[in-house]
Amino acid sequence: MPADTPFWSAHRHADRRPLLLARNRIQAAIRGWLAERDFTEVDPVALQISPGNEAHLHGFATTAIGNDGQPQQMYLHTSPEFAMKKLLAAGETRIHAFAHVWRNRERGALHSPEFTMLEWYRVGEDYTVLMDDCAAFLALAATAAGARAFRFRDSSCDPFATPERLSVAQAFLRYAQIDLLATLAADGTPSAAALAAQMQAQAIRFAPDDTWSDMLSRILVEKVEPHLGHGRPTILDRYPVAEAALARPCPDDPRVAERFELYACGVELANGFGELTNPDEQRRRFAAEMDEKQRVYGERYPVDEDFLAALAHMPPSSGIALGFDRLVMLATGAPRIDDVMWVPVAG
């Protein structure tokens, strides 16, 4: 069928419908699993003061008109995180949401400007429990879709296998021969010169004006990620604290943070944290992220002061966001994210 055939064509819809029904079954299975464990489903609003304060996430801006006719710039959220953490401050202890989120500058086989994020939080529980949740959801998705393996392009992954867990530092040593921890000061401050020297020794290209973060991203994308989640899922754990704006430092090593990502078939599926609850440190990190955004993209987003105020009352928690559409893609073998969305974004 031609690629430009509209999704509402009867023939194309007939081809897509089995994938969409599998999506519904996967969502129902996960909802049931969470309900059995006393999670409360919440429905955070998408219209926010700030879309999020990570340098490389891009929001959709809009203008709200008040009853007095005065305009106020607002944003569609890139994640329900700020809203859900406010609910933790209010006293909720186990919550989840299937939230529509919006991210600009993103379109492709694995990206849609609007997509569904499954986000959940556990108060008073270690972030490693989220890793067990992820493993359970992979198996649930496969079972609901009637799949024995996850597939994407030429890769396959056993969703029932125990995930491999390795730190970012271990992955960099294994796949790029880079000693990442040697580029971090005792407090986690990164050294671009130290990382550049190692990249040069390994003949990994970089630009003269690349920051440490730019170089880390290049190594991760070119040398590390292609090896993750093949055969069995991979949990990439303990990111450098400079790459974990919303996570707390690891108690045994302040250079790295309680942050992990889940991969299957080379595809990033989820991003989890032991949540940072220090509002002063969070403000500092947001400022650094927005300074980087200003440097790279010439723009910055406002800080949600209400979120920082709530953070002071938020109990120790762990939280995670999972790309639900991507999970459905892998469980059904769909080649593009649009194939598993009931109504894809136009264009």
GUGUFI-346360 format. One line per field, with one value per residue: x, y, z of N, C-alpha, C in turn. Coordinates in steps of 0.001 Angstrom, whole numbers. Layout:
n_px X, ...
n_py Y, ...
n_pz Z, ...
ca_px X, ...
ca_py Y, ...
ca_pz Z, ...
c_px X, ...
c_py Y, ...
c_pz Z, ...
This chain:
n_px 853, 623, 2789, 1676, -991, -3932, -4484, -7111, -8138, -10048, -8831, -6201, -6736, -7807, -5527, -4074, -5659, -5481, -3085, -3799, -5830, -4300, -2779, -4760, -5234, -2755, -2582, -4756, -3890, -1639, -2808, -4443, -2513, -1227, -3367, -3873, -1791, -2306, -2039, -3055, -4807, -4197, -5035, -3401, -3507, -2647, -1879, 456, 2567, 5263, 6936, 8729, 12157, 14490, 17391, 17381, 14812, 11863, 9168, 5645, 4338, 1653, -1034, -2828, -5904, -7150, -10091, -10117, -9175, -6465, -3347, -1513, 1416, 1603, 2266, 2141, 2622, 5765, 6020, 4150, 5329, 5885, 3302, 2484, 4301, 3556, 1201, 2259, 3446, 1096, 178, -366, 682, 1207, 1016, -150, -145, -1549, -557, -1102, 1483, 3573, 6112, 8217, 10014, 10407, 10059, 9582, 10391, 10390, 9444, 6923, 5208, 3151, 2448, 1890, 2604, 3468, 3551, 4775, 4862, 6453, 6251, 8649, 10037, 12774, 14585, 15343, 13254, 11611, 12860, 12191, 9450, 9491, 10462, 8312, 6299, 7228, 6939, 4164, 3210, 4082, 2690, 12, -63, 315, 2883, 6060, 8501, 10075, 10332, 12207, 13057, 15983, 16407, 15883, 14358, 14076, 11303, 10702, 12965, 15400, 16435, 19586, 21807, 23744, 26132, 26426, 29097, 30338, 29329, 30471, 33179, 33146, 32120, 33208, 35729, 36253, 37029, 34819, 34321, 36747, 36677, 35265, 35026, 35362, 32963, 31278, 31500, 32042, 34783, 35546, 37930, 39298, 37627, 37687, 40359, 40454, 38615, 39948, 42135, 40834, 40027, 37533, 35313, 34903, 33697, 35513, 34269, 32591, 30814, 31331, 28996, 27956, 29869, 29633, 27034, 27426, 29149, 27492, 25329, 26600, 28394, 27520, 24628, 23834, 24378, 22626, 19989, 19587, 18645, 18177, 16522, 18072, 19211, 20391, 22287, 22921, 23679, 25942, 25896, 25666, 24118, 21594, 19204, 16970, 17310, 18442, 21754, 23814, 24192, 26639, 28439, 28917, 29361, 27737, 24277, 21007, 19685, 18225, 17958, 15802, 16256, 15233, 15655, 17479, 16117, 15257, 13192, 12296, 12766, 14057, 14108, 15638, 14114, 14983, 14596, 15280, 14667, 16317, 18657, 17437, 16525, 18981, 19953, 18000, 18470, 21020, 20422, 18711, 20442, 22114, 20271, 19682, 22171, 22469, 20030, 18976, 16825, 14784, 12936, 10335, 10573, 8649, 7445, 5642, 5946, 8565, 8081, 6331, 8038, 9591, 7981, 7658, 7868, 10604, 11020, 10523, 10460, 9233, 9174, 7670, 7730, 4826, 3720, 5962, 6519, 4296, 4814, 7143, 6137, 4253, 5653, 5511, 6619, 6685, 5938, 3541, 1933, 807, -813, -4045, -5145, -2969, -640, -1128, 584
n_py -1186, 2248, 4674, 7117, 6695, 7542, 7207, 6735, 5387, 2612, 154, 475, 906, -1550, -3112, -2004, -2342, -4802, -4286, -2060, -3053, -4819, -2941, -1875, -4129, -4467, -2087, -2436, -4682, -3710, -1669, -3242, -4711, -2679, -1724, -3911, -3661, -1528, 1010, 4259, 5586, 8613, 11776, 14041, 17500, 18844, 21420, 23739, 25844, 25608, 23625, 21784, 21472, 20611, 20680, 19748, 19104, 20036, 22202, 22753, 25852, 27962, 30358, 31460, 33010, 35142, 35797, 38502, 39209, 39325, 38115, 35060, 33262, 29816, 26238, 23032, 20060, 18279, 16059, 14464, 14908, 17122, 17785, 15338, 14933, 16969, 15869, 13813, 15320, 16185, 13965, 11521, 8135, 5949, 6260, 6438, 7319, 7324, 9362, 11834, 13448, 16149, 16853, 18961, 19292, 16616, 13844, 10816, 7326, 6355, 8467, 10805, 13930, 14141, 11852, 8853, 8596, 6424, 6922, 6438, 6387, 5648, 6047, 6184, 3942, 2158, 3087, 911, -876, -59, -1087, -3763, -3477, -2632, -4937, -6630, -5339, -5595, -8353, -8580, -7046, -8520, -10924, -10043, -9200, -11535, -12325, -13889, -12788, -9568, -7256, -5151, -3662, -5211, -6484, -8542, -9380, -10982, -10693, -11889, -12509, -12052, -8772, -7477, -5678, -2849, -311, 3090, 3813, 1278, 408, 2279, 1647, -984, -856, 1372, 1773, 3814, 5531, 6710, 7676, 8744, 11215, 12820, 15015, 14774, 15706, 15329, 17135, 17626, 17076, 18403, 18429, 16165, 14097, 14532, 13948, 11178, 10333, 11111, 9389, 7016, 7373, 8560, 10748, 14281, 17626, 20744, 22628, 21138, 20372, 18667, 17238, 17106, 15450, 13114, 12357, 11793, 9564, 7777, 7465, 6597, 4523, 3010, 2663, 1133, -1471, -2282, -4052, -6229, -9499, -9825, -7635, -4496, -2709, 368, 1907, 4279, 6999, 9725, 12432, 14918, 14452, 13969, 15566, 15522, 13616, 12046, 12046, 9060, 7294, 6077, 7148, 10265, 11194, 10023, 9284, 8226, 7124, 5435, 3861, 1964, -476, -2158, -4202, -2342, 4, 2811, 2650, 3498, 5790, 6161, 7229, 7752, 10045, 13483, 15626, 18028, 21325, 23578, 22568, 21498, 23811, 24975, 23094, 23235, 25846, 25560, 23787, 25375, 27432, 26043, 25379, 27915, 28557, 26650, 26617, 29151, 29885, 29776, 28202, 29038, 28565, 26419, 27675, 26842, 24101, 23811, 24750, 22752, 20598, 20712, 19497, 16975, 13490, 11063, 9322, 7197, 7323, 7005, 7167, 5773, 5090, 4461, 3910, 3033, 673, -835, -940, -2618, -4966, -5730, -5768, -3650, -1322, 1471, 4233, 5551, 3514, 2270, 4031, 5159, 7421, 8956, 11767, 14404, 14906
n_pz 0, -826, 748, 1297, 1696, 3412, 6975, 7563, 5450, 4435, 3766, 4707, 7402, 8085, 7959, 10050, 12292, 13883, 15282, 16768, 18392, 19867, 21212, 22930, 24523, 25771, 27231, 28960, 30394, 31754, 33257, 34912, 36325, 37769, 39288, 40919, 42645, 44185, 42996, 42148, 39475, 37843, 36304, 34991, 34036, 30819, 30165, 31119, 33219, 32689, 30234, 31056, 32085, 30710, 28745, 26074, 25396, 23731, 23894, 23132, 22653, 23754, 23919, 26613, 27246, 29612, 31703, 31817, 29410, 29094, 27871, 28525, 28359, 27936, 28124, 26478, 28231, 28316, 29713, 32334, 34744, 36609, 37517, 38623, 40676, 42365, 43308, 44829, 46839, 47948, 49232, 47985, 47352, 45664, 42346, 38952, 35432, 32192, 29986, 27513, 25836, 24630, 22345, 20697, 17553, 17022, 15075, 13410, 12776, 15381, 16799, 17638, 17451, 19306, 21824, 23826, 27199, 29751, 33078, 36341, 39972, 43070, 46443, 49020, 48205, 46783, 43815, 42311, 42419, 40401, 38199, 38338, 37920, 35244, 33936, 34414, 32929, 30316, 29903, 30309, 28144, 25935, 26314, 26181, 23547, 22244, 21582, 21208, 21125, 21125, 18429, 16257, 13333, 12346, 14708, 17619, 20773, 23894, 25744, 28119, 29428, 32064, 32584, 31462, 33512, 33618, 34438, 33241, 33116, 33010, 30538, 28785, 29038, 28089, 25430, 24163, 25092, 26899, 29823, 31708, 34309, 34989, 33886, 35532, 38281, 41902, 42911, 40829, 38763, 35342, 33005, 30025, 28563, 29504, 28621, 25866, 25292, 25698, 23745, 21449, 21571, 21049, 18495, 18030, 16654, 17247, 17737, 17847, 19518, 21091, 24049, 27218, 27667, 25059, 23872, 25417, 24696, 21988, 22077, 23430, 21623, 19240, 19913, 22132, 22512, 20173, 20972, 22918, 24514, 22820, 22151, 24956, 27350, 28305, 31109, 31597, 33873, 36604, 35704, 34929, 37254, 36144, 33963, 34820, 35633, 37277, 39193, 42239, 43716, 43787, 46837, 47383, 45610, 44646, 42092, 40269, 39464, 40662, 38246, 35508, 32272, 30160, 27673, 24701, 21908, 20909, 21262, 23167, 25932, 28487, 31252, 34325, 37818, 41053, 42897, 42970, 45710, 46769, 46764, 46357, 45167, 42928, 41645, 40997, 39161, 37154, 36270, 35171, 33079, 31526, 30850, 29135, 27168, 26191, 25124, 23061, 21579, 21698, 23340, 26317, 28976, 31341, 34920, 36914, 39630, 41520, 41416, 42474, 45048, 45958, 45891, 48169, 49996, 49152, 49632, 49984, 46959, 44092, 40533, 37145, 33564, 30728, 27299, 25935, 23395, 21982, 23356, 22573, 19831, 19748, 20838, 18960, 16623, 14878, 12379, 12579, 14736, 14214, 13306, 15488, 16731, 17368, 16070, 14176, 14369, 12066, 8934
ca_px 0, 1465, 3073, 862, -2394, -4330, -4758, -8539, -8520, -10573, -7852, -5088, -7214, -7938, -4179, -3601, -6572, -4964, -2081, -4496, -6505, -3233, -2483, -5778, -5029, -1552, -2926, -5635, -3093, -802, -3726, -4850, -1349, -1023, -4501, -3674, -738, -2795, -1740, -4202, -4615, -4494, -5189, -2886, -3782, -1492, -1528, 1312, 3396, 6527, 6828, 9852, 13371, 15648, 17938, 17149, 13396, 11257, 7741, 4702, 3837, 334, -1425, -4094, -6538, -7931, -11400, -9900, -8667, -5008, -2705, -473, 2039, 1637, 2873, 1724, 3731, 6570, 5873, 3273, 6152, 5697, 1964, 2374, 5070, 2721, 275, 3016, 3528, -242, -80, -494, 1867, 1437, 166, 306, -957, -1325, -719, -654, 2515, 3930, 7518, 8487, 11252, 10559, 9206, 10306, 9865, 10236, 9068, 5745, 5085, 2251, 2475, 1386, 3622, 3054, 4430, 4323, 5677, 6371, 6780, 9349, 10587, 14019, 14381, 15563, 11959, 11088, 13447, 11335, 8208, 9740, 10530, 6943, 5527, 7666, 6290, 2727, 2950, 4256, 1580, -1223, 20, 529, 4229, 7106, 9695, 9959, 11088, 12291, 14013, 16637, 16731, 14860, 14641, 13196, 10692, 10543, 14292, 15849, 17245, 20972, 21951, 25103, 26213, 26899, 30558, 30678, 29004, 31458, 34420, 32959, 31814, 33950, 37045, 36322, 36881, 33980, 34461, 37993, 36412, 34404, 35612, 34762, 31579, 30524, 31761, 32702, 35904, 35499, 39284, 39628, 36873, 38194, 41633, 40153, 37985, 41001, 42917, 40027, 39658, 36114, 35287, 34182, 33937, 36318, 33450, 31710, 30888, 31413, 27696, 27881, 30734, 29016, 25898, 27943, 29634, 26335, 24540, 27375, 29175, 26918, 23231, 23630, 24609, 21750, 18654, 19511, 18596, 17428, 16494, 19205, 19003, 21593, 22074, 23912, 24140, 26631, 24933, 25492, 23137, 20422, 18765, 15863, 17599, 19338, 23048, 23937, 24801, 28003, 29309, 28200, 29607, 26683, 22937, 20026, 18939, 18468, 17112, 15493, 16372, 14886, 15865, 18179, 15193, 15062, 11782, 11910, 13759, 13636, 14920, 15424, 13766, 15563, 13549, 15868, 14255, 17433, 19492, 16667, 16557, 20313, 20054, 17147, 19160, 22103, 19798, 18196, 21608, 22557, 19260, 19899, 23406, 22328, 18818, 18580, 15574, 14711, 11575, 10192, 10557, 7374, 7735, 4731, 6570, 9674, 7495, 5802, 9144, 10036, 7065, 7563, 8641, 11516, 10200, 11099, 9501, 9698, 8327, 7854, 7064, 3868, 3584, 7132, 6316, 3343, 5548, 8028, 5336, 3511, 6538, 5193, 7841, 6637, 5085, 2217, 1155, 155, -1614, -5381, -5194, -1646, -540, -1104, 1838
ca_py 0, 3446, 5264, 8304, 6329, 8070, 6179, 6445, 4503, 1363, -926, 685, 699, -2992, -3620, -1484, -2609, -5794, -3657, -1155, -3872, -5283, -1787, -1822, -5252, -4174, -1039, -3018, -5581, -2897, -1037, -4250, -5024, -1562, -1677, -4990, -3236, -327, 2265, 5085, 6257, 10045, 12363, 15408, 18368, 19021, 22837, 24014, 27058, 25221, 22317, 20998, 22285, 19877, 21504, 19255, 18841, 21227, 22226, 23484, 27025, 28441, 31552, 31392, 34318, 35173, 36448, 39933, 39415, 39417, 36875, 34426, 32159, 28533, 25181, 21643, 19428, 17230, 14947, 14847, 14783, 18181, 17656, 14126, 15125, 17790, 14949, 13122, 16281, 16271, 12797, 10262, 7300, 5138, 6808, 6276, 8005, 7202, 10777, 12375, 14470, 16806, 17236, 19573, 18909, 15153, 13117, 9740, 5987, 6158, 9742, 11543, 15156, 13811, 10416, 8456, 8241, 5788, 7412, 5962, 6790, 4884, 6780, 5391, 2710, 2371, 3161, -394, -1551, 306, -2006, -4962, -3088, -2632, -6334, -7157, -4736, -6207, -9666, -8352, -6566, -9637, -11865, -9431, -9122, -12873, -12332, -14610, -11951, -8202, -7081, -3845, -3767, -6520, -6897, -9193, -9345, -11838, -9849, -12672, -12719, -11089, -7746, -7190, -4375, -2347, 1128, 3839, 3706, -55, 352, 3058, 860, -2186, -633, 2505, 1838, 5129, 5549, 7889, 8206, 9520, 12572, 13484, 15375, 14069, 16155, 15070, 18139, 16956, 17724, 18195, 18141, 14775, 13209, 14729, 13231, 9749, 10143, 11220, 8156, 5934, 7799, 8906, 12133, 15289, 18985, 21524, 23361, 20226, 20313, 17304, 16612, 16798, 14297, 11937, 11973, 11199, 8210, 6953, 7163, 5919, 3375, 2233, 2281, 52, -2786, -2471, -4620, -7273, -10804, -9599, -6204, -3912, -1566, 1194, 2474, 5157, 8055, 10832, 13351, 16033, 14024, 13481, 16821, 15337, 12441, 12286, 11356, 7766, 7499, 5551, 7840, 11473, 11500, 9401, 9491, 7144, 7231, 4345, 3769, 608, -672, -3433, -4124, -1104, 1133, 3299, 2544, 4119, 6611, 6114, 7995, 8037, 11440, 14591, 16342, 19245, 22375, 24468, 21874, 21394, 25122, 25136, 22232, 23817, 27014, 25069, 23233, 26464, 28122, 25233, 25536, 29239, 28500, 25804, 26876, 30556, 30064, 29138, 28073, 29466, 27562, 26300, 27939, 26017, 22783, 23863, 24854, 21430, 19656, 20746, 18666, 15658, 12475, 10264, 8596, 6808, 7563, 6569, 7406, 4755, 5391, 3372, 3572, 2236, -663, -1510, -1203, -3775, -6162, -6103, -5776, -2539, -620, 2903, 4589, 5905, 2302, 1789, 5132, 5108, 8539, 9575, 13198, 14673, 15412
ca_pz 0, -878, 2058, 1532, 1904, 4729, 7981, 7608, 4347, 4981, 3607, 5630, 8771, 8289, 8239, 11332, 13401, 14842, 16133, 17677, 19398, 20757, 22075, 23971, 25451, 26563, 28191, 29975, 31228, 32646, 34220, 35881, 37160, 38677, 40227, 41891, 43580, 44884, 42325, 41774, 38194, 37885, 34969, 35088, 32897, 29945, 30037, 32267, 33206, 32057, 29619, 31548, 32033, 30211, 27661, 24716, 25167, 23145, 24152, 22288, 23369, 23391, 24661, 27339, 27404, 30839, 31658, 31623, 28060, 29090, 27445, 29325, 27630, 28622, 27315, 26636, 28949, 27682, 30650, 33455, 35948, 37601, 38088, 39428, 41906, 43249, 43956, 45880, 47947, 48544, 50062, 47244, 47582, 44461, 41295, 37564, 34421, 30747, 29658, 26231, 26017, 23375, 22218, 19404, 16857, 17052, 14129, 12764, 13020, 16821, 17414, 17188, 18245, 20412, 22069, 25140, 28181, 30998, 34137, 37645, 41109, 44311, 47590, 50026, 47636, 46044, 42369, 41690, 42299, 39083, 37227, 38373, 37244, 33794, 33479, 34432, 31842, 29060, 29798, 30145, 26793, 25010, 26507, 25675, 22080, 21701, 20991, 21941, 21086, 20630, 17188, 15609, 12226, 12285, 16075, 18427, 22202, 24672, 26785, 29343, 30003, 33076, 31912, 31813, 34168, 33676, 34622, 32085, 33106, 32501, 29112, 28050, 29000, 27278, 24011, 23580, 25730, 27518, 31278, 31904, 35660, 35051, 33380, 36510, 39566, 43031, 43100, 39604, 37733, 34219, 32324, 28579, 28079, 29827, 27745, 24508, 25157, 25541, 22442, 20433, 21636, 20466, 17136, 17995, 16211, 18008, 17250, 18797, 20488, 21813, 25503, 27754, 27437, 23622, 23597, 26032, 23862, 20746, 22389, 23776, 20422, 18198, 20371, 23211, 22289, 19201, 21575, 24073, 24377, 21799, 22803, 26194, 27667, 29021, 31992, 31658, 35201, 37229, 34798, 35594, 37863, 35215, 32960, 35557, 36242, 38219, 40014, 43365, 43592, 44441, 48156, 47442, 44666, 44222, 40682, 39465, 40012, 40606, 36995, 34564, 31081, 29718, 26229, 24084, 20455, 20623, 21404, 24528, 26293, 29747, 31936, 35714, 38766, 42453, 42656, 43717, 46446, 47320, 45828, 46033, 44186, 41688, 41004, 40411, 37968, 36116, 35727, 34305, 31877, 30701, 30287, 27997, 26123, 25611, 24331, 21873, 20795, 21775, 24067, 27630, 29482, 32731, 35978, 37619, 41032, 42313, 41497, 43426, 46386, 46318, 46028, 49558, 50782, 48513, 50358, 49146, 45984, 42813, 39460, 35832, 32387, 29695, 26044, 25770, 21977, 21611, 23908, 21689, 18588, 19870, 21103, 17750, 15463, 13977, 11999, 12851, 15862, 13704, 13056, 16707, 17292, 16756, 15120, 14179, 14112, 10630, 8384
c_px 894, 1593, 2176, -630, -2833, -4708, -6225, -9031, -8943, -9550, -6691, -5530, -7367, -6585, -3706, -4431, -6072, -3907, -2751, -5259, -5490, -2833, -3478, -5583, -3816, -1866, -3799, -4849, -2245, -1665, -4135, -3732, -1133, -2145, -4353, -2650, -1040, -2277, -3054, -3906, -5052, -4488, -4718, -3198, -2496, -1008, -799, 2051, 4707, 6362, 7822, 11125, 14605, 16081, 17487, 15723, 12722, 9737, 6955, 4129, 2441, 24, -2786, -4627, -7424, -9271, -11287, -9332, -7161, -4380, -1673, 114, 2060, 2146, 2113, 2900, 4463, 6543, 4903, 4011, 5872, 4345, 1870, 3178, 4330, 1703, 976, 3178, 2190, -595, -311, 802, 2201, 473, 749, -631, -558, -1603, -286, 342, 2942, 5397, 7774, 9819, 11467, 9558, 10038, 9691, 9566, 9722, 7797, 5649, 4139, 2279, 1986, 2526, 2950, 4051, 3880, 5363, 5396, 7011, 7461, 9938, 11790, 13778, 14628, 14263, 11345, 11650, 12636, 9993, 8384, 9764, 9136, 6132, 5946, 6966, 4783, 2395, 3060, 3086, 286, -1242, 163, 1887, 5191, 8391, 9293, 10806, 11048, 13414, 14668, 16997, 15554, 15324, 13626, 12587, 10486, 11869, 14595, 16737, 18693, 21017, 23426, 25088, 26658, 28415, 31002, 30434, 30027, 32793, 34290, 32877, 32592, 35361, 37305, 36106, 36126, 34180, 35732, 37809, 35548, 35183, 34851, 33312, 30714, 30728, 32541, 33838, 35841, 36874, 39661, 38898, 37358, 39486, 41402, 39505, 39029, 41833, 42182, 39534, 38152, 36024, 34502, 34558, 34715, 35493, 32458, 31914, 31067, 30114, 27517, 28662, 30167, 27870, 26359, 28417, 28459, 25580, 25321, 27991, 28449, 25515, 23033, 23786, 23574, 20412, 18501, 19586, 17821, 17459, 17756, 18723, 20336, 21448, 23187, 24527, 24977, 25623, 24687, 24473, 21856, 19819, 17703, 16083, 18554, 20658, 23019, 24656, 26244, 28967, 28591, 28471, 28486, 25362, 22084, 19118, 19267, 17547, 16969, 15553, 15899, 14994, 16593, 17356, 15099, 13563, 11402, 13093, 13307, 14622, 14622, 15282, 14509, 14440, 14078, 15554, 15384, 18351, 18757, 16654, 17909, 20449, 19186, 17832, 20274, 21543, 19309, 19330, 22114, 21558, 19413, 21119, 23182, 21186, 18345, 17255, 15673, 13252, 11504, 10255, 9184, 7654, 6844, 5295, 7709, 9165, 6973, 6920, 9651, 9187, 6945, 8418, 9620, 10716, 11063, 10027, 10102, 8675, 8687, 7081, 6121, 3736, 4762, 7028, 5376, 4012, 6353, 7234, 4596, 4396, 6257, 6455, 7866, 5645, 3671, 1321, 392, -591, -2968, -5552, -3830, -1703, -407, 277, 2871
c_py 1243, 4113, 6455, 7982, 6799, 6946, 5791, 5683, 3152, 235, -759, 460, -788, -3622, -3218, -1970, -3701, -5208, -2766, -1923, -4461, -4168, -1731, -2931, -5005, -3134, -1598, -3921, -4793, -2198, -2031, -4589, -3927, -1478, -2745, -4626, -1869, 974, 2966, 5743, 7708, 10583, 13815, 16220, 18619, 20462, 23282, 25343, 26804, 23853, 21320, 21793, 21467, 20520, 21055, 18752, 20135, 21167, 22913, 24623, 27391, 29673, 31332, 32810, 34279, 35850, 37950, 40256, 39483, 38076, 36370, 33279, 30919, 27484, 23871, 20887, 18397, 15959, 15391, 14926, 15846, 18031, 16451, 14244, 16035, 16903, 14132, 14037, 16377, 15048, 11494, 9451, 6367, 5633, 6474, 7051, 7525, 8596, 11059, 13492, 14968, 17209, 17725, 19076, 17393, 14514, 12046, 8407, 5754, 7398, 10300, 12805, 15011, 12301, 10132, 8001, 7573, 6223, 6918, 6259, 5885, 5699, 5802, 4101, 3035, 2329, 1830, -1195, -1250, -595, -3298, -4678, -3175, -4050, -6944, -6618, -5295, -7542, -9519, -7945, -7696, -10609, -11313, -9364, -10489, -13022, -13134, -13805, -10540, -8074, -5621, -3913, -5142, -7047, -7603, -9228, -10227, -11024, -10574, -12909, -11670, -10042, -7736, -5813, -3983, -842, 1791, 3733, 2349, -159, 1126, 2319, -308, -1884, 511, 2637, 3233, 4984, 6816, 8504, 9023, 10941, 13375, 13788, 14673, 14465, 15956, 16083, 17506, 17779, 17397, 17814, 16684, 13802, 13327, 13956, 11737, 9463, 10197, 9949, 6984, 6270, 7998, 10399, 13021, 16653, 19782, 22241, 22458, 20362, 18858, 16557, 16239, 15525, 13021, 11432, 11288, 9763, 7280, 6516, 6299, 4605, 2459, 1742, 1182, -1351, -3153, -3103, -5655, -8641, -10755, -8107, -5774, -2756, -850, 2117, 3463, 6135, 9075, 11858, 14564, 15725, 13517, 14633, 16638, 14165, 12791, 11531, 9995, 7941, 7025, 6257, 9068, 11877, 10991, 9476, 8235, 7358, 6018, 4498, 2309, 542, -2075, -3263, -2836, 141, 1522, 3306, 3366, 4821, 6753, 6796, 7627, 9544, 12415, 15361, 17614, 20401, 23327, 23844, 21740, 22712, 25344, 24318, 22769, 25016, 26589, 24516, 24348, 27325, 27367, 25350, 26882, 29232, 27769, 26259, 28326, 30793, 29413, 29111, 28562, 28280, 27585, 26459, 27119, 24606, 22780, 23992, 23503, 20439, 19600, 19846, 17252, 14639, 11763, 9316, 8124, 6969, 7254, 6917, 6387, 5165, 4262, 2955, 2714, 816, -1469, -1856, -2494, -5061, -6644, -6207, -4672, -1752, 854, 3189, 4945, 4681, 1834, 2911, 5131, 6215, 9237, 11085, 13430, 15145, 14316
c_pz 0, 490, 2357, 1647, 3285, 5691, 7995, 6384, 4920, 4887, 4574, 7074, 9068, 8595, 9635, 12521, 14353, 15787, 17175, 18758, 20371, 21717, 23238, 25002, 26348, 27629, 29313, 30928, 32221, 33686, 35315, 36854, 38199, 39723, 41307, 42951, 44194, 44292, 41989, 40434, 38307, 36461, 35003, 33842, 32115, 29883, 31298, 32100, 32486, 31428, 30194, 31318, 31718, 28898, 26281, 24493, 24742, 23288, 23055, 23118, 22868, 24238, 25300, 27528, 28642, 30662, 31432, 30251, 27968, 28710, 28463, 28525, 28507, 27644, 27508, 27243, 28081, 28523, 31734, 34783, 36998, 38296, 39019, 40724, 42882, 43975, 45035, 47091, 48681, 49374, 49331, 47378, 46416, 43387, 39930, 36649, 33043, 30188, 28226, 26523, 24642, 23401, 20798, 18847, 16855, 16102, 13448, 13103, 14500, 17537, 16782, 18030, 19435, 20590, 23482, 26024, 29371, 32073, 35473, 38724, 42300, 45437, 48540, 49516, 46755, 44539, 41675, 41583, 40933, 37993, 37172, 37698, 35727, 33241, 33428, 33262, 30482, 28857, 29603, 28714, 25783, 25101, 25919, 24157, 21436, 21047, 21859, 21997, 20679, 19378, 16746, 14587, 12257, 13664, 16727, 19877, 22914, 25807, 28109, 30055, 31075, 32411, 32392, 32459, 34194, 33811, 33328, 31985, 32578, 31004, 28285, 27966, 28032, 25788, 23366, 24124, 26314, 29024, 31646, 33293, 35814, 34541, 34341, 37780, 40685, 43266, 41853, 38511, 36580, 33622, 30839, 28038, 28325, 28911, 26307, 24284, 24959, 24192, 21328, 20396, 21008, 19056, 16999, 17698, 17178, 17453, 18290, 19858, 21219, 23314, 25937, 27481, 25971, 23309, 24203, 25172, 22587, 20984, 22669, 22526, 19438, 18658, 21353, 22858, 21249, 19790, 22637, 23694, 23283, 22484, 24103, 26503, 28407, 29877, 32122, 32862, 35568, 36214, 35585, 36097, 36962, 34125, 33622, 36343, 37310, 39172, 41142, 43154, 44280, 45778, 48235, 46497, 44133, 42778, 39795, 40210, 39894, 39404, 36137, 33364, 30691, 28204, 25849, 22577, 20052, 20797, 22877, 24824, 27514, 30388, 33379, 36641, 40212, 42513, 43573, 44406, 47109, 46377, 45447, 44992, 42853, 40935, 40320, 39128, 36831, 35464, 34784, 33004, 30950, 30128, 29059, 26847, 25419, 24698, 23013, 20975, 20848, 22452, 25442, 28075, 30921, 33687, 36650, 39119, 41961, 42467, 42513, 44862, 46862, 46592, 47463, 50452, 50218, 49272, 49425, 48258, 44829, 41750, 38108, 34759, 31319, 28449, 25668, 24308, 21507, 22141, 23012, 20349, 18680, 20076, 19865, 16516, 14474, 13641, 12369, 13982, 15401, 13518, 14288, 17431, 16586, 15733, 15151, 13943, 12603, 10192, 8201
